[in-house]
Amino acid sequence: MKEFTHINKKGNPTMVDVGEKKVTLRTATARSIVAMPPEVMEQFSDDDIKSKKGSVFQTAIIAGLMAAKKTGDLIPLCHPLALDNCTIDIHIYKQQEVVIDCTASITAKTGVEMEALVGASIAALTVYDMCKAMSHDIVIKETKLMEKTGGKRDFKRGK
């Protein structure tokens, strides 16, 4: 039976001891989906919105990258990591949704799933923040891990 890795035998929160783990290349991709009402989607031109605050997608990319690098500061039991790379891709799907993919990588003893999830989440929140003046009917529908490699086992979600 699987056990929670961040709870010790006394039931207290604890960091996972990665001291004995093998250093491997580890990658993770997470996705956030933001549903937009038609009146907001109509504002998109050349796959982005230019708002009074600036370019929506470019700002979301920077925010997501910054957040991914700060994951260890935001989530108490995450190890602070110096990412080798982090990328964020944002595209429009069927003129109804903004799809945000964050991929993080590192050569280390621990994975980067949380960094990818935080990056995608903060990018989605930034899209919401920059578009909320047009409508509050924006919904961040889901954030999920799409795939990870390295470590004990790989994972890949069907699209």
Secondary structure, DSSP 8 states (H G I E B T S, - for coil): ----TTB-TTS-B-----TTS--EEEEEEEEEEEE--HHHHTT-BTTB-EETTEEHHHHHHHHHHHHHHTHHHHSTTS-----SEEEEEEEEETTTEEEEEEEEEEEESS--HHHHHHHHHHHHHHHHHHHTTT-S--EEEEEEEEEEESSS--EE---
